[in-house]
Amino acid sequence: MLGPANLTTAALQIAAAGYVATHGDPADRASTPRRRVRWAVSWRLAAAAGAVLLLVAGAVALRAAAVAPGPAVVLPTPAPSGPVTPASPTGSAEVVVDVVGAVVAPGVVRLVQGSRVVDAISAAGGATAEAEVSALNLARLLVDGEQIAVPRSGEGPAPPSAASPPAGGDDLVDINTADAAALDALPGIGPVLADRIVSHREDGPFTTVEELADVTGIGPTLLERLRDLVRV
């Protein structure tokens, strides 16, 4: 595309050529006596010059439009299609367990739901030097309301508490007929595990004491504590 300067030069060349065609080359008349010349421009020459000027003006306008930045276009932010629901806080649910035995600070601890036995022991200050943590399943998920008993090395099953019925004879708790209150009185059970034992036997009675291990929250250590206190 010709620039504005080139278009102007072309227009002048066209005008000069038209003048020579109409009046002749001035150089040819240099030796002749000067006479008054009536200057006139033919309509064809005027039309050609006007067309060239229009082209120049159009080129300048197009160049200015290409260089000048246009107004910034602000795109509207789309509105949400439905009500915005605030994100629910994570970790709000918790489990409460009782950690006893060979730990630094035995007692009730609160942990977020999904914690494991190892987390409960850590919350109780960690295991002591004489603890036998290999007797526990440290990866087991905690159950709300349960008791975690950390045994000491060489220690047998924990003895029943003073509130528990003595072992032997008809004082054993029948896990197939005892109600939730009687099961709750057993050491390490609590109301949550008592309800789970009752719910478990609704699918069929226990045939052995060992089947208590099928109840969620009853591990090997707790089963050993209950073995001499219950019957089927």
CORDAHU-V750788 format. One line per field, one symbol per residue. phi: phi as a letter, one per 20 degrees, with the letter a starting at -180 (. if undefined). A space follows every 50 residues. Layout:
phi->???
This chain:
phi->.ffgfffffffffffffffffednfgffdfeeffcfdefbdfffffffff ffffffffffffffffeffeffdeeffffffbfeeffffemffbcdcddc necfcfqecdcffofcgffffffennfefefdfffdefefffdgneddde fegmefgfffffeefffnmeefeefecfeffffffffnemffffffffff ffeqffebffffffefoddgfffffegedcbd
